[in-house]
Structures are given as structure tokens and as C-alpha cells.
Amino acid sequence: MQRRRKRTNPVVLTVITAAAIAFAVPLTLVISGFALPCQYEKTFLGGLKHKLDALENTQGKRIVTVGGSGTAFALKSEYIESCLEGYSAINFGMYADMGTSVMLDLAKSRIREGDVFIISPEQDEQTLSTYYNAEAFWQAADGRFGMLSLLPSEKVAGTIAAFPAFAGKKLYYFFNGAPDPQDIYNSSSFNAYGDVTGKGREYNIMTAGYNPNQPVLFDREIISDDFIGQMNEFAEFARSKGAEVYYHFCPSNKSALEEGCTEEDVDDYFDYLQSRLDFQIIGNPHESILDEGWFYDTNFHLNDSGALYYTKTFIEDIKLALGDTSVVDVPVPSMPERPQNASDGDNSCADFFEYEKTDDGIRLTGLTAKGVNASEIVIPFRIDGIKVTDYAPDLFAGNASLTSITFQANMGVIYDGSFDGCTRLERIVLTSSSPNTYSVGDNLLEGTDARIYVPHAFLETYRTNYSWQKYSMFIFAAQDA
């Protein structure tokens, strides 16, 4: 049996947190953090308080799915309600970079008798751990600081330490305008259930069909013992409240499976996880590993049709667990096709590169003598009339000449570590108005001190984007270069 974690009295915790912050940081930051109007309401993280409201105010029995943004993009909750009579549906998926752990903390405070909780984190080492990004939580709690009282005592110190960074950014936004993402990562994209909706996610926009910086892993080493312990503790507490808890695999892009991963590896991971959990895994993990055509902009975010496709299987799995044998009346969509892009761009640096032709277009494999000595490079849109779609991950690594590199909208993947050792690199320029054009990982700036420059009108869209937010302090408007 897992030992129940100590939880501080909510009122005491809030007072302690406020007092600690007051003593630990300058008065200006305290005022900025707490007294200024909410600045993060329109961001993706700004949607969390509304999800928490739904968890607080929805009456009767509920089907609550807890996870990261993969969960937020995965479900059509109106079908869950229509197919599971007597239950309301709540999508409590948020943001992997904030952590699955804190989502379980928040959900735990709202468990009621008759509830069914589905834990569904992405197949990623960070989401399958007790990782917690306190600054992201501050942004989510902006304007609703009572959420601090829902945190367990072990997260208090880290939360206090993150306050100055949050307050400083909030002060900046107060004077320069609150972030208002102009894409699906605006909080207005969440519907009343907590599902991501809205236009713009009709098909897979990843150039390669998947993000190679974000491999999908089915290895028992990626899930931490602490996280397994937290899930078991959550389930034990839920059962004490008269609720049920299950685990369901979040959708994963088949094309992004780690090289060498087999069906047997997936089965082995399933068996291992089930042996460690004190509650049931529902569904077949292979049915959550889907073709790339069902995804949108990451290896875990489904497009609109993909969400409908996945929801049908999700409902079938829940019904089976609850002993409900009725038919699941959900339409089966066709996999959407990606439209052809006939646009063009700057090809002035085409002779800087060695390349090869692939089934998808042109892959840049090396630099010519002219390219090796160039200080400024624009990745060409086309070579020999064929679209450039990829480059060798180590193509620019260690380049001592490069000071500026520009990626146009044709280049959908920017590999982690691409500029490692580029000692003179100052500018990474992105020309697309949409940050979703580029698939990135967590180590884009590894080995370089370069800044990232984007179109001025879309600066905050990049800074608050799901994939790019981690680089927000390094992203600037192109005209500021």
C-alpha cells in the first residue's frame, strides 16, 4: 500500500506561501504578481482555471480524463456523454510542460462519489514523472491564486522559487500588452467540456508527418517510480471517496515510435505498467498508436478527425470496464489528406548546399565550399524546382562562420542540437506566421547563445505557443534584430 502524502491545510498553505514570497522577493514583484490584472487569461494555460471550475461545479457522476495536452486534443466529450448515459464528461488535460503530477493534485481535490477518473499521460519521460513546472502553474493560476491552496506541501518551495520569474514576465506584459495567441493555443479554443476545438487543426501540418525531436517511447525506464506511486495514491484516495480510477494510453504517432520499437516491446511495457499499478489499465495500447494522418502538430496532438476516431475507441474501452455492452454510436471519419502547397520562397542560397532527392522532396546533406564560409544562410525553399523538406541534423553543428540562419515555411523540422558549437551564431530567423509550422524539441539552443527572431505581429503567438513557450525568453521580433 502506498503511503498517503501529507497535505497542508489549504488556508495555512496560502498564508505561508504569501508570507514566504513577501519576505523572499522585492515588493515590486509581489505587487506585480498579485495586484496587477490577470495577464495570462487568453493563453493555453489560462484555460486551466475554467477546467477546474467544471470539475468543481459539474454535478452528478462524471467521466474525468486527466493528462496533458495530448488529452485535451484527443477527445470529443459530447460523444462520451451521449454514449455513457448518466455521466457528464470533463476533459482535464492541460499542458505536459506543467506536468501530469500537478494535474493529479488538482483533480484529487475534486473527487466525488460515483466519479470515474481516467489517467492518460503522453508516452514521454517528462509526463510519466513527478516533474512540475511551477512557473507554468503560476501562469495558469494568474487571477485565481486560490489554486495555490490545492498544492501538496512538497510543491510549495518550488512554487515560491518560481514566483519572481512569473511576476517579472507579468509586469512586462502589463506594460506591453497581455499575450493573445492568434491560433488554436488561445484559451478560447477550449469548449465547455475542456476539449480543444476550433478551426485550424484539420490535418497533419508536420512536414515529415511526425516530430523526430519527440520520439514515442515504450520503455519501462521512462516511467518513474515516484509517478507510479503518485498514481496509486490517487487511486487509493479516489476509492475511499467512492470513485473509480483507470489508466488509458494517450494517442501516439506511429511514425514517431523509437527506432527498433516492436509490438512485443509495447506489450512488455503494458505488462510491466499493469504489474506496478494498483488499478486497471483499460484498452489495448496498440489501438492508441495511430497513423500519422490522424495527428496535427505534435506526436500526441490529434487533428479534428483524429479526435473523433480516437474517441470512439476510448468510449468502447470505458464501456467494457463498466460492464456496459451497448453499441457505441460515434461516426467513423476518413483520415484527412494534407493539401499540396504550391507556394515558393527565397532560393538565393541554393548553391550553398549539397543535397539528395527523397520521396518527400530535397534533403540537405552538406555544405559546399561557398556554404561553409557563408556567415548568413537562408534555407532555400526549392532546389531544381523541388521543395526542400529536410536537412541532416548535424549539417550546421560546429560551424564557426555562421552568424545568421533563416528557416522559411517549407522547413517543418528544426532538430535539437542543430547549432551545437556554432560559436558565432547570433540569429535563428523563422519567417512563418505560425509557430506550428516548425516541429521542435527541448534542446533547440543546445550549444549556442543565439536568439530566435520571428515576425513582429506574431511575437506573442510564438512566445505562448505550446511547443515554443519553453523558449519564450529567447524569442524576439525580427525588426528588433
LUMDREN-527198 format. One record per residue (C-alpha): residue number from 1; x, y, z; residue in one letter. Coordinates in steps of 0.25 Angstrom, whole numbers. Layout:
# LUMDREN-527198
{atom NUM, {X, Y, Z}, A}
...
This chain:
# LUMDREN-527198
{atom 1, {0, 0, 0}, M}
{atom 2, {5, 14, -4}, Q}
{atom 3, {7, 24, 7}, R}
{atom 4, {-2, 35, 6}, R}
{atom 5, {5, 49, 4}, R}
{atom 6, {3, 59, 15}, K}
{atom 7, {-6, 71, 10}, R}
{atom 8, {-5, 84, 17}, T}
{atom 9, {-18, 91, 22}, N}
{atom 10, {-22, 100, 10}, P}
{atom 11, {-23, 113, 17}, V}
{atom 12, {-10, 111, 25}, V}
{atom 13, {-3, 107, 12}, L}
{atom 14, {-8, 120, 5}, T}
{atom 15, {-3, 129, 16}, V}
{atom 16, {10, 122, 17}, I}
{atom 17, {12, 123, 2}, T}
{atom 18, {9, 138, 2}, A}
{atom 19, {17, 141, 14}, A}
{atom 20, {29, 134, 9}, A}
{atom 21, {28, 141, -5}, I}
{atom 22, {27, 155, 3}, A}
{atom 23, {40, 152, 10}, F}
{atom 24, {47, 146, -1}, A}
{atom 25, {45, 155, -13}, V}
{atom 26, {45, 171, -15}, P}
{atom 27, {32, 178, -12}, L}
{atom 28, {31, 182, -27}, T}
{atom 29, {30, 167, -31}, L}
{atom 30, {20, 164, -20}, V}
{atom 31, {11, 175, -25}, I}
{atom 32, {13, 171, -40}, S}
{atom 33, {10, 157, -37}, G}
{atom 34, {-3, 158, -28}, F}
{atom 35, {-8, 172, -30}, A}
{atom 36, {-7, 174, -46}, L}
{atom 37, {-19, 170, -54}, P}
{atom 38, {-18, 155, -60}, C}
{atom 39, {-9, 155, -72}, Q}
{atom 40, {-10, 140, -76}, Y}
{atom 41, {-25, 139, -78}, E}
{atom 42, {-24, 137, -93}, K}
{atom 43, {-13, 127, -93}, T}
{atom 44, {-14, 112, -93}, F}
{atom 45, {-10, 111, -79}, L}
{atom 46, {-21, 121, -76}, G}
{atom 47, {-31, 111, -79}, G}
{atom 48, {-28, 102, -66}, L}
{atom 49, {-36, 111, -56}, K}
{atom 50, {-48, 108, -65}, H}
{atom 51, {-45, 93, -65}, K}
{atom 52, {-44, 94, -50}, L}
{atom 53, {-58, 101, -50}, D}
{atom 54, {-64, 90, -58}, A}
{atom 55, {-58, 80, -48}, L}
{atom 56, {-64, 88, -37}, E}
{atom 57, {-78, 91, -42}, N}
{atom 58, {-82, 79, -51}, T}
{atom 59, {-92, 71, -43}, Q}
{atom 60, {-95, 56, -43}, G}
{atom 61, {-86, 45, -48}, K}
{atom 62, {-74, 49, -56}, R}
{atom 63, {-64, 43, -66}, I}
{atom 64, {-52, 51, -64}, V}
{atom 65, {-39, 49, -72}, T}
{atom 66, {-26, 55, -66}, V}
{atom 67, {-14, 57, -74}, G}
{atom 68, {-6, 67, -83}, G}
{atom 69, {-10, 74, -95}, S}
{atom 70, {-10, 61, -103}, G}
{atom 71, {-23, 58, -95}, T}
{atom 72, {-28, 72, -98}, A}
{atom 73, {-26, 69, -113}, F}
{atom 74, {-31, 55, -112}, A}
{atom 75, {-46, 55, -109}, L}
{atom 76, {-60, 59, -113}, K}
{atom 77, {-66, 59, -100}, S}
{atom 78, {-80, 61, -105}, E}
{atom 79, {-80, 47, -110}, Y}
{atom 80, {-75, 42, -97}, I}
{atom 81, {-87, 48, -90}, E}
{atom 82, {-97, 43, -101}, S}
{atom 83, {-91, 29, -101}, C}
{atom 84, {-90, 27, -86}, L}
{atom 85, {-104, 31, -80}, E}
{atom 86, {-104, 37, -67}, G}
{atom 87, {-90, 43, -67}, Y}
{atom 88, {-84, 56, -70}, S}
{atom 89, {-71, 57, -77}, A}
{atom 90, {-59, 66, -73}, I}
{atom 91, {-46, 67, -81}, N}
{atom 92, {-36, 71, -70}, F}
{atom 93, {-24, 70, -79}, G}
{atom 94, {-15, 83, -79}, M}
{atom 95, {0, 84, -83}, Y}
{atom 96, {11, 74, -82}, A}
{atom 97, {21, 85, -79}, D}
{atom 98, {14, 88, -66}, M}
{atom 99, {14, 73, -62}, G}
{atom 100, {4, 62, -60}, T}
{atom 101, {7, 62, -45}, S}
{atom 102, {0, 75, -42}, V}
{atom 103, {-12, 71, -51}, M}
{atom 104, {-14, 59, -41}, L}
{atom 105, {-12, 68, -29}, D}
{atom 106, {-23, 78, -34}, L}
{atom 107, {-32, 67, -38}, A}
{atom 108, {-31, 60, -25}, K}
{atom 109, {-37, 72, -18}, S}
{atom 110, {-50, 70, -26}, R}
{atom 111, {-52, 55, -26}, I}
{atom 112, {-67, 51, -23}, R}
{atom 113, {-75, 38, -21}, E}
{atom 114, {-78, 32, -34}, G}
{atom 115, {-67, 38, -42}, D}
{atom 116, {-59, 31, -52}, V}
{atom 117, {-45, 36, -54}, F}
{atom 118, {-36, 32, -66}, I}
{atom 119, {-22, 36, -64}, I}
{atom 120, {-16, 37, -78}, S}
{atom 121, {-2, 44, -79}, P}
{atom 122, {6, 44, -92}, E}
{atom 123, {17, 34, -95}, Q}
{atom 124, {28, 43, -91}, D}
{atom 125, {38, 43, -80}, E}
{atom 126, {34, 56, -74}, Q}
{atom 127, {19, 54, -74}, T}
{atom 128, {22, 40, -67}, L}
{atom 129, {29, 46, -56}, S}
{atom 130, {26, 55, -44}, T}
{atom 131, {32, 67, -52}, Y}
{atom 132, {26, 80, -48}, Y}
{atom 133, {28, 94, -55}, N}
{atom 134, {24, 104, -44}, A}
{atom 135, {25, 116, -53}, E}
{atom 136, {15, 110, -63}, A}
{atom 137, {6, 107, -51}, F}
{atom 138, {7, 122, -47}, W}
{atom 139, {3, 126, -61}, Q}
{atom 140, {-9, 116, -60}, A}
{atom 141, {-13, 122, -47}, A}
{atom 142, {-12, 136, -50}, D}
{atom 143, {-25, 143, -46}, G}
{atom 144, {-29, 131, -37}, R}
{atom 145, {-18, 130, -27}, F}
{atom 146, {-27, 121, -18}, G}
{atom 147, {-22, 110, -27}, M}
{atom 148, {-9, 110, -19}, L}
{atom 149, {-17, 104, -7}, S}
{atom 150, {-19, 91, -15}, L}
{atom 151, {-4, 88, -16}, L}
{atom 152, {2, 78, -7}, P}
{atom 153, {13, 83, 3}, S}
{atom 154, {24, 77, -5}, E}
{atom 155, {22, 86, -16}, K}
{atom 156, {21, 99, -8}, V}
{atom 157, {36, 102, -8}, A}
{atom 158, {38, 101, -23}, G}
{atom 159, {25, 109, -25}, T}
{atom 160, {31, 120, -17}, I}
{atom 161, {44, 120, -24}, A}
{atom 162, {37, 121, -38}, A}
{atom 163, {29, 134, -33}, F}
{atom 164, {40, 145, -37}, P}
{atom 165, {41, 140, -52}, A}
{atom 166, {25, 139, -53}, F}
{atom 167, {24, 153, -46}, A}
{atom 168, {35, 159, -55}, G}
{atom 169, {28, 154, -68}, K}
{atom 170, {14, 158, -63}, K}
{atom 171, {20, 173, -61}, L}
{atom 172, {25, 172, -75}, Y}
{atom 173, {12, 168, -81}, Y}
{atom 174, {5, 179, -73}, F}
{atom 175, {13, 190, -80}, F}
{atom 176, {14, 183, -93}, N}
{atom 177, {0, 176, -95}, G}
{atom 178, {-5, 163, -90}, A}
{atom 179, {-2, 151, -99}, P}
{atom 180, {-13, 147, -108}, D}
{atom 181, {-9, 135, -117}, P}
{atom 182, {-15, 136, -131}, Q}
{atom 183, {-16, 121, -133}, D}
{atom 184, {-22, 109, -126}, I}
{atom 185, {-14, 111, -114}, Y}
{atom 186, {-23, 122, -109}, N}
{atom 187, {-31, 118, -97}, S}
{atom 188, {-44, 121, -105}, S}
{atom 189, {-41, 108, -113}, S}
{atom 190, {-46, 100, -101}, F}
{atom 191, {-60, 97, -101}, N}
{atom 192, {-69, 95, -88}, A}
{atom 193, {-64, 81, -87}, Y}
{atom 194, {-49, 85, -87}, G}
{atom 195, {-47, 79, -101}, D}
{atom 196, {-38, 87, -111}, V}
{atom 197, {-48, 91, -123}, T}
{atom 198, {-47, 102, -133}, G}
{atom 199, {-42, 103, -147}, K}
{atom 200, {-28, 101, -152}, G}
{atom 201, {-26, 86, -148}, R}
{atom 202, {-32, 79, -160}, E}
{atom 203, {-20, 71, -164}, Y}
{atom 204, {-5, 68, -160}, N}
{atom 205, {3, 80, -162}, I}
{atom 206, {17, 74, -159}, M}
{atom 207, {25, 74, -171}, T}
{atom 208, {31, 60, -168}, A}
{atom 209, {17, 55, -163}, G}
{atom 210, {24, 54, -149}, Y}
{atom 211, {33, 61, -140}, N}
{atom 212, {47, 54, -139}, P}
{atom 213, {51, 62, -127}, N}
{atom 214, {40, 56, -119}, Q}
{atom 215, {41, 40, -120}, P}
{atom 216, {29, 32, -115}, V}
{atom 217, {35, 22, -104}, L}
{atom 218, {30, 9, -99}, F}
{atom 219, {41, 6, -90}, D}
{atom 220, {39, 3, -75}, R}
{atom 221, {51, 12, -71}, E}
{atom 222, {43, 25, -76}, I}
{atom 223, {33, 24, -65}, I}
{atom 224, {38, 28, -51}, S}
{atom 225, {35, 20, -38}, D}
{atom 226, {30, 33, -31}, D}
{atom 227, {20, 35, -42}, F}
{atom 228, {15, 21, -41}, I}
{atom 229, {14, 23, -26}, G}
{atom 230, {6, 36, -28}, Q}
{atom 231, {-4, 30, -38}, M}
{atom 232, {-6, 18, -28}, N}
{atom 233, {-8, 28, -16}, E}
{atom 234, {-18, 36, -25}, F}
{atom 235, {-26, 23, -28}, A}
{atom 236, {-26, 19, -13}, E}
{atom 237, {-31, 32, -9}, F}
{atom 238, {-42, 32, -20}, A}
{atom 239, {-47, 19, -16}, R}
{atom 240, {-48, 24, -2}, S}
{atom 241, {-57, 35, -7}, K}
{atom 242, {-66, 24, -15}, G}
{atom 243, {-59, 27, -29}, A}
{atom 244, {-53, 18, -39}, E}
{atom 245, {-39, 20, -46}, V}
{atom 246, {-34, 14, -59}, Y}
{atom 247, {-22, 17, -68}, Y}
{atom 248, {-23, 18, -83}, H}
{atom 249, {-12, 21, -93}, F}
{atom 250, {-12, 34, -99}, C}
{atom 251, {-11, 35, -114}, P}
{atom 252, {3, 34, -120}, S}
{atom 253, {8, 35, -134}, N}
{atom 254, {13, 22, -140}, K}
{atom 255, {23, 29, -149}, S}
{atom 256, {30, 35, -137}, A}
{atom 257, {32, 21, -129}, L}
{atom 258, {46, 20, -125}, E}
{atom 259, {55, 13, -135}, E}
{atom 260, {54, -2, -133}, G}
{atom 261, {41, -2, -124}, C}
{atom 262, {33, -14, -127}, T}
{atom 263, {19, -19, -123}, E}
{atom 264, {26, -28, -113}, E}
{atom 265, {32, -16, -107}, D}
{atom 266, {19, -9, -105}, V}
{atom 267, {13, -22, -99}, D}
{atom 268, {24, -23, -90}, D}
{atom 269, {23, -9, -85}, Y}
{atom 270, {8, -11, -83}, F}
{atom 271, {10, -23, -75}, D}
{atom 272, {21, -16, -66}, Y}
{atom 273, {12, -4, -64}, L}
{atom 274, {0, -12, -60}, Q}
{atom 275, {8, -20, -50}, S}
{atom 276, {12, -7, -44}, R}
{atom 277, {-2, 0, -43}, L}
{atom 278, {-12, -3, -33}, D}
{atom 279, {-23, -1, -43}, F}
{atom 280, {-27, -5, -56}, Q}
{atom 281, {-22, -1, -70}, I}
{atom 282, {-33, -1, -80}, I}
{atom 283, {-32, -3, -95}, G}
{atom 284, {-21, -8, -104}, N}
{atom 285, {-9, 1, -105}, P}
{atom 286, {-7, -3, -119}, H}
{atom 287, {-20, 4, -122}, E}
{atom 288, {-15, 17, -117}, S}
{atom 289, {-3, 16, -126}, I}
{atom 290, {-9, 23, -139}, L}
{atom 291, {-5, 26, -153}, D}
{atom 292, {2, 40, -155}, E}
{atom 293, {-10, 45, -163}, G}
{atom 294, {-19, 46, -150}, W}
{atom 295, {-9, 56, -144}, F}
{atom 296, {-8, 71, -144}, Y}
{atom 297, {5, 78, -140}, D}
{atom 298, {12, 69, -130}, T}
{atom 299, {13, 54, -128}, N}
{atom 300, {2, 54, -117}, F}
{atom 301, {-8, 64, -123}, H}
{atom 302, {-19, 59, -131}, L}
{atom 303, {-25, 67, -142}, N}
{atom 304, {-40, 68, -142}, D}
{atom 305, {-43, 55, -150}, S}
{atom 306, {-33, 48, -141}, G}
{atom 307, {-40, 52, -128}, A}
{atom 308, {-53, 47, -133}, L}
{atom 309, {-46, 34, -138}, Y}
{atom 310, {-39, 32, -124}, Y}
{atom 311, {-52, 36, -116}, T}
{atom 312, {-60, 24, -122}, K}
{atom 313, {-49, 14, -117}, T}
{atom 314, {-48, 22, -103}, F}
{atom 315, {-63, 20, -101}, I}
{atom 316, {-63, 6, -104}, E}
{atom 317, {-52, 3, -94}, D}
{atom 318, {-59, 11, -83}, I}
{atom 319, {-72, 3, -86}, K}
{atom 320, {-65, -10, -85}, L}
{atom 321, {-59, -6, -72}, A}
{atom 322, {-72, -2, -67}, L}
{atom 323, {-79, -15, -72}, G}
{atom 324, {-87, -7, -82}, D}
{atom 325, {-89, -15, -95}, T}
{atom 326, {-98, -5, -103}, S}
{atom 327, {-93, 0, -116}, V}
{atom 328, {-84, 12, -117}, V}
{atom 329, {-91, 21, -127}, D}
{atom 330, {-80, 30, -132}, V}
{atom 331, {-77, 33, -147}, P}
{atom 332, {-64, 28, -152}, V}
{atom 333, {-57, 39, -160}, P}
{atom 334, {-48, 37, -172}, S}
{atom 335, {-33, 40, -170}, M}
{atom 336, {-31, 55, -175}, P}
{atom 337, {-21, 57, -186}, E}
{atom 338, {-11, 68, -185}, R}
{atom 339, {-13, 79, -196}, P}
{atom 340, {-2, 81, -206}, Q}
{atom 341, {6, 94, -204}, N}
{atom 342, {10, 101, -217}, A}
{atom 343, {16, 113, -211}, S}
{atom 344, {30, 118, -213}, D}
{atom 345, {41, 126, -205}, G}
{atom 346, {55, 131, -205}, D}
{atom 347, {65, 121, -212}, N}
{atom 348, {77, 130, -213}, S}
{atom 349, {85, 121, -204}, C}
{atom 350, {82, 108, -212}, A}
{atom 351, {97, 107, -217}, D}
{atom 352, {102, 107, -202}, F}
{atom 353, {97, 92, -201}, F}
{atom 354, {99, 78, -205}, E}
{atom 355, {87, 70, -205}, Y}
{atom 356, {79, 57, -209}, E}
{atom 357, {65, 55, -214}, K}
{atom 358, {56, 47, -206}, T}
{atom 359, {41, 43, -207}, D}
{atom 360, {37, 55, -200}, D}
{atom 361, {46, 65, -207}, G}
{atom 362, {60, 70, -205}, I}
{atom 363, {68, 67, -193}, R}
{atom 364, {81, 76, -190}, L}
{atom 365, {93, 67, -187}, T}
{atom 366, {105, 76, -187}, G}
{atom 367, {110, 90, -189}, L}
{atom 368, {118, 94, -202}, T}
{atom 369, {131, 102, -200}, A}
{atom 370, {122, 114, -202}, K}
{atom 371, {113, 110, -191}, G}
{atom 372, {124, 106, -181}, V}
{atom 373, {129, 120, -182}, N}
{atom 374, {116, 128, -182}, A}
{atom 375, {112, 136, -170}, S}
{atom 376, {97, 137, -173}, E}
{atom 377, {89, 126, -179}, I}
{atom 378, {75, 125, -183}, V}
{atom 379, {70, 110, -185}, I}
{atom 380, {65, 110, -199}, P}
{atom 381, {50, 107, -202}, F}
{atom 382, {53, 99, -214}, R}
{atom 383, {65, 94, -221}, I}
{atom 384, {64, 89, -236}, D}
{atom 385, {49, 93, -235}, G}
{atom 386, {47, 82, -224}, I}
{atom 387, {43, 86, -210}, K}
{atom 388, {53, 86, -199}, V}
{atom 389, {47, 78, -187}, T}
{atom 390, {59, 73, -178}, D}
{atom 391, {73, 74, -174}, Y}
{atom 392, {84, 65, -168}, A}
{atom 393, {83, 68, -153}, P}
{atom 394, {98, 71, -152}, D}
{atom 395, {98, 79, -164}, L}
{atom 396, {102, 92, -157}, F}
{atom 397, {108, 87, -144}, A}
{atom 398, {121, 93, -141}, G}
{atom 399, {121, 103, -152}, N}
{atom 400, {130, 115, -148}, A}
{atom 401, {125, 124, -159}, S}
{atom 402, {110, 125, -157}, L}
{atom 403, {104, 137, -151}, T}
{atom 404, {90, 136, -156}, S}
{atom 405, {81, 125, -161}, I}
{atom 406, {67, 127, -167}, T}
{atom 407, {56, 116, -167}, F}
{atom 408, {45, 118, -177}, Q}
{atom 409, {31, 111, -176}, A}
{atom 410, {36, 99, -184}, N}
{atom 411, {45, 94, -173}, M}
{atom 412, {36, 87, -163}, G}
{atom 413, {46, 81, -154}, V}
{atom 414, {58, 88, -147}, I}
{atom 415, {66, 77, -140}, Y}
{atom 416, {71, 78, -126}, D}
{atom 417, {85, 81, -125}, G}
{atom 418, {86, 86, -139}, S}
{atom 419, {95, 98, -135}, F}
{atom 420, {103, 92, -125}, D}
{atom 421, {117, 98, -126}, G}
{atom 422, {112, 110, -135}, C}
{atom 423, {121, 120, -127}, T}
{atom 424, {117, 132, -135}, R}
{atom 425, {103, 129, -137}, L}
{atom 426, {94, 141, -133}, E}
{atom 427, {81, 139, -140}, R}
{atom 428, {71, 128, -143}, I}
{atom 429, {61, 134, -152}, V}
{atom 430, {47, 128, -154}, L}
{atom 431, {39, 134, -165}, T}
{atom 432, {25, 127, -163}, S}
{atom 433, {14, 134, -157}, S}
{atom 434, {10, 121, -150}, S}
{atom 435, {19, 115, -139}, P}
{atom 436, {12, 101, -142}, N}
{atom 437, {20, 101, -156}, T}
{atom 438, {32, 97, -148}, Y}
{atom 439, {34, 84, -140}, S}
{atom 440, {44, 86, -129}, V}
{atom 441, {49, 79, -117}, G}
{atom 442, {54, 83, -103}, D}
{atom 443, {69, 85, -108}, N}
{atom 444, {68, 94, -120}, L}
{atom 445, {78, 104, -114}, L}
{atom 446, {88, 94, -108}, E}
{atom 447, {102, 98, -110}, G}
{atom 448, {98, 112, -116}, T}
{atom 449, {95, 126, -110}, D}
{atom 450, {87, 130, -122}, A}
{atom 451, {74, 137, -121}, R}
{atom 452, {61, 134, -129}, I}
{atom 453, {54, 144, -137}, Y}
{atom 454, {40, 143, -142}, V}
{atom 455, {30, 152, -150}, P}
{atom 456, {27, 164, -141}, H}
{atom 457, {12, 162, -142}, A}
{atom 458, {13, 148, -137}, F}
{atom 459, {23, 150, -126}, L}
{atom 460, {14, 147, -114}, E}
{atom 461, {7, 135, -122}, T}
{atom 462, {21, 129, -123}, Y}
{atom 463, {24, 132, -108}, R}
{atom 464, {11, 126, -103}, T}
{atom 465, {11, 114, -113}, N}
{atom 466, {10, 100, -107}, Y}
{atom 467, {23, 96, -113}, S}
{atom 468, {31, 109, -113}, W}
{atom 469, {27, 115, -99}, Q}
{atom 470, {40, 108, -93}, K}
{atom 471, {48, 117, -102}, Y}
{atom 472, {40, 130, -99}, S}
{atom 473, {51, 138, -93}, M}
{atom 474, {60, 135, -105}, F}
{atom 475, {49, 140, -115}, I}
{atom 476, {49, 154, -121}, F}
{atom 477, {42, 161, -132}, A}
{atom 478, {50, 161, -145}, A}
{atom 479, {51, 176, -146}, Q}
{atom 480, {58, 176, -133}, D}
{atom 481, {70, 169, -139}, A}
